[in-house]
Structure formats: structure tokens, C-alpha cells
């Protein structure tokens, strides 16, 4: 179900392909997804760096 189906007064089947409001909605969704991906990439790299630092500080057994 399209989110605009219940709120758009000029809705008809298939009209979302040419609808300007639908295209704006899709663009906003793309921007939101990209912002979330960027956030996750940043913090994944940061957490990975901290994890590597903690592992480097651990005492290691001598190799025999």
C-alpha cells in the first residue's frame, strides 16, 4: 500500500509514477536512508578503532 493512497485527494491507481509529491517523498526517504548509513559507517569505524586499541593493550602470552 502506498502511504499517499489514503491522504491524497487525487489518488488513482498508477498515478504515483508521475506524482510530484510521491517523488518528493521518495527523495526524502533516500536522504534519510543515506544519513542513517553515514551515521552507522562513522560509528562502526569508531567502535572498530576502539576495539583494536583495547586488544592491543591486552597482555599477550609469549609464543613458544
Steps between C-alpha positions, in 0.01 A plus 500: 500500500629843410518746790333771293207277404289596801597867521519614137172641364601437138620141545438251222674167434838554337508877550797480739732449205450860386394666826728783618406448866590130473837585347569747782405234753735249334783756495450573869510126573824463301660787690390353834640157411829651384530702822440185706759307297754778546434504876544124523819502289653771722423325828593157367844633409532676835401191700734286292786733576429493875473121493837469325657734755367296792622178345844653445518588871428143614781293644602231256645162580851444361506283191697177564 
